[in-house]
Amino acid sequence: MLYNGRESSPRKLVWVEGRGVAGWGCSECAWVFNPSSPLTGKTTLGEMAQNLEVQLCEEFASHDCPKHPRVKGAKSPNPVQL
């Protein structure tokens, strides 16, 4: 992945699977990636994947963990880190 987050930040981009969700999320809060725009246009599959990866990394880097608190009693997932 292209993610180059803050060196001092303990959060990591992880694969999350749980109740009603499967996708990329934050290791420290309940934030889960939800693409803000559909993958459309006259591009190759490789270009679409690269655009999605850039969007994922940008949104992860800019999200604010306190705005996405975990449900009380929820445990951190077994992350697949990038």
Rosetta constraint file for C-alpha pairs under 8 A:
AtomPair CA 1 CA 53 HARMONIC 7.02 0.50
AtomPair CA 1 CA 57 HARMONIC 7.84 0.50
AtomPair CA 1 CA 82 HARMONIC 6.24 0.50
AtomPair CA 2 CA 53 HARMONIC 7.20 0.50
AtomPair CA 2 CA 54 HARMONIC 7.01 0.50
AtomPair CA 2 CA 57 HARMONIC 6.60 0.50
AtomPair CA 3 CA 57 HARMONIC 5.05 0.50
AtomPair CA 3 CA 58 HARMONIC 7.76 0.50
AtomPair CA 3 CA 61 HARMONIC 7.70 0.50
AtomPair CA 4 CA 57 HARMONIC 7.96 0.50
AtomPair CA 5 CA 9 HARMONIC 7.32 0.50
AtomPair CA 5 CA 61 HARMONIC 6.02 0.50
AtomPair CA 10 CA 28 HARMONIC 7.71 0.50
AtomPair CA 11 CA 26 HARMONIC 6.43 0.50
AtomPair CA 11 CA 27 HARMONIC 5.41 0.50
AtomPair CA 11 CA 28 HARMONIC 5.40 0.50
AtomPair CA 12 CA 26 HARMONIC 5.88 0.50
AtomPair CA 12 CA 27 HARMONIC 5.26 0.50
AtomPair CA 12 CA 28 HARMONIC 7.48 0.50
AtomPair CA 12 CA 81 HARMONIC 6.59 0.50
AtomPair CA 12 CA 82 HARMONIC 7.56 0.50
AtomPair CA 13 CA 24 HARMONIC 6.64 0.50
AtomPair CA 13 CA 25 HARMONIC 5.79 0.50
AtomPair CA 13 CA 26 HARMONIC 5.15 0.50
AtomPair CA 13 CA 27 HARMONIC 6.32 0.50
AtomPair CA 13 CA 60 HARMONIC 7.27 0.50
AtomPair CA 13 CA 81 HARMONIC 6.05 0.50
AtomPair CA 13 CA 82 HARMONIC 6.30 0.50
AtomPair CA 14 CA 24 HARMONIC 5.62 0.50
AtomPair CA 14 CA 25 HARMONIC 5.41 0.50
AtomPair CA 14 CA 26 HARMONIC 5.96 0.50
AtomPair CA 14 CA 27 HARMONIC 6.01 0.50
AtomPair CA 14 CA 79 HARMONIC 5.09 0.50
AtomPair CA 14 CA 80 HARMONIC 5.12 0.50
AtomPair CA 14 CA 81 HARMONIC 4.88 0.50
AtomPair CA 14 CA 82 HARMONIC 6.80 0.50
AtomPair CA 15 CA 22 HARMONIC 7.38 0.50
AtomPair CA 15 CA 23 HARMONIC 5.56 0.50
AtomPair CA 15 CA 24 HARMONIC 4.58 0.50
AtomPair CA 15 CA 25 HARMONIC 6.10 0.50
AtomPair CA 15 CA 79 HARMONIC 5.90 0.50
AtomPair CA 15 CA 80 HARMONIC 5.38 0.50
AtomPair CA 15 CA 81 HARMONIC 7.22 0.50
AtomPair CA 16 CA 21 HARMONIC 7.22 0.50
AtomPair CA 16 CA 22 HARMONIC 5.49 0.50
AtomPair CA 16 CA 23 HARMONIC 5.40 0.50
AtomPair CA 16 CA 24 HARMONIC 5.83 0.50
AtomPair CA 16 CA 25 HARMONIC 5.95 0.50
AtomPair CA 16 CA 32 HARMONIC 7.97 0.50
AtomPair CA 16 CA 77 HARMONIC 6.58 0.50
AtomPair CA 16 CA 79 HARMONIC 6.92 0.50
AtomPair CA 17 CA 21 HARMONIC 5.65 0.50
AtomPair CA 17 CA 22 HARMONIC 4.30 0.50
AtomPair CA 17 CA 23 HARMONIC 6.63 0.50
AtomPair CA 17 CA 77 HARMONIC 7.84 0.50
AtomPair CA 18 CA 22 HARMONIC 6.43 0.50
AtomPair CA 23 CA 32 HARMONIC 6.88 0.50
AtomPair CA 23 CA 33 HARMONIC 6.84 0.50
AtomPair CA 24 CA 32 HARMONIC 5.84 0.50
AtomPair CA 24 CA 33 HARMONIC 5.52 0.50
AtomPair CA 25 CA 30 HARMONIC 7.22 0.50
AtomPair CA 25 CA 31 HARMONIC 5.54 0.50
AtomPair CA 25 CA 32 HARMONIC 4.06 0.50
AtomPair CA 25 CA 33 HARMONIC 5.73 0.50
AtomPair CA 25 CA 60 HARMONIC 7.80 0.50
AtomPair CA 26 CA 30 HARMONIC 6.57 0.50
AtomPair CA 26 CA 31 HARMONIC 5.57 0.50
AtomPair CA 26 CA 32 HARMONIC 6.57 0.50
AtomPair CA 26 CA 60 HARMONIC 7.42 0.50
AtomPair CA 27 CA 76 HARMONIC 6.74 0.50
AtomPair CA 27 CA 77 HARMONIC 7.42 0.50
AtomPair CA 27 CA 79 HARMONIC 7.08 0.50
AtomPair CA 28 CA 65 HARMONIC 7.11 0.50
AtomPair CA 28 CA 76 HARMONIC 7.45 0.50
AtomPair CA 29 CA 65 HARMONIC 5.54 0.50
AtomPair CA 29 CA 66 HARMONIC 7.61 0.50
AtomPair CA 29 CA 68 HARMONIC 5.78 0.50
AtomPair CA 29 CA 69 HARMONIC 5.53 0.50
AtomPair CA 29 CA 70 HARMONIC 5.53 0.50
AtomPair CA 30 CA 65 HARMONIC 7.72 0.50
AtomPair CA 30 CA 68 HARMONIC 5.10 0.50
AtomPair CA 30 CA 69 HARMONIC 5.69 0.50
AtomPair CA 30 CA 70 HARMONIC 4.99 0.50
AtomPair CA 30 CA 71 HARMONIC 7.93 0.50
AtomPair CA 31 CA 63 HARMONIC 7.65 0.50
AtomPair CA 31 CA 65 HARMONIC 7.14 0.50
AtomPair CA 31 CA 68 HARMONIC 5.49 0.50
AtomPair CA 33 CA 56 HARMONIC 6.59 0.50
AtomPair CA 33 CA 59 HARMONIC 7.48 0.50
AtomPair CA 33 CA 60 HARMONIC 7.38 0.50
AtomPair CA 35 CA 52 HARMONIC 7.64 0.50
AtomPair CA 35 CA 55 HARMONIC 7.38 0.50
AtomPair CA 35 CA 56 HARMONIC 7.41 0.50
AtomPair CA 39 CA 48 HARMONIC 6.22 0.50
AtomPair CA 39 CA 52 HARMONIC 7.56 0.50
AtomPair CA 40 CA 48 HARMONIC 7.83 0.50
AtomPair CA 43 CA 47 HARMONIC 5.90 0.50
AtomPair CA 43 CA 48 HARMONIC 6.41 0.50
AtomPair CA 44 CA 48 HARMONIC 6.25 0.50
AtomPair CA 45 CA 49 HARMONIC 6.16 0.50
AtomPair CA 46 CA 50 HARMONIC 6.17 0.50
AtomPair CA 47 CA 51 HARMONIC 6.09 0.50
AtomPair CA 48 CA 52 HARMONIC 6.17 0.50
AtomPair CA 49 CA 53 HARMONIC 6.15 0.50
AtomPair CA 50 CA 54 HARMONIC 6.24 0.50
AtomPair CA 51 CA 55 HARMONIC 6.22 0.50
AtomPair CA 52 CA 56 HARMONIC 6.08 0.50
AtomPair CA 53 CA 57 HARMONIC 6.20 0.50
AtomPair CA 54 CA 58 HARMONIC 6.13 0.50
AtomPair CA 55 CA 59 HARMONIC 6.06 0.50
AtomPair CA 56 CA 60 HARMONIC 6.03 0.50
AtomPair CA 57 CA 61 HARMONIC 6.04 0.50
AtomPair CA 58 CA 62 HARMONIC 6.22 0.50
AtomPair CA 59 CA 63 HARMONIC 6.01 0.50
AtomPair CA 64 CA 68 HARMONIC 7.19 0.50
AtomPair CA 65 CA 69 HARMONIC 6.80 0.50
AtomPair CA 70 CA 74 HARMONIC 6.44 0.50
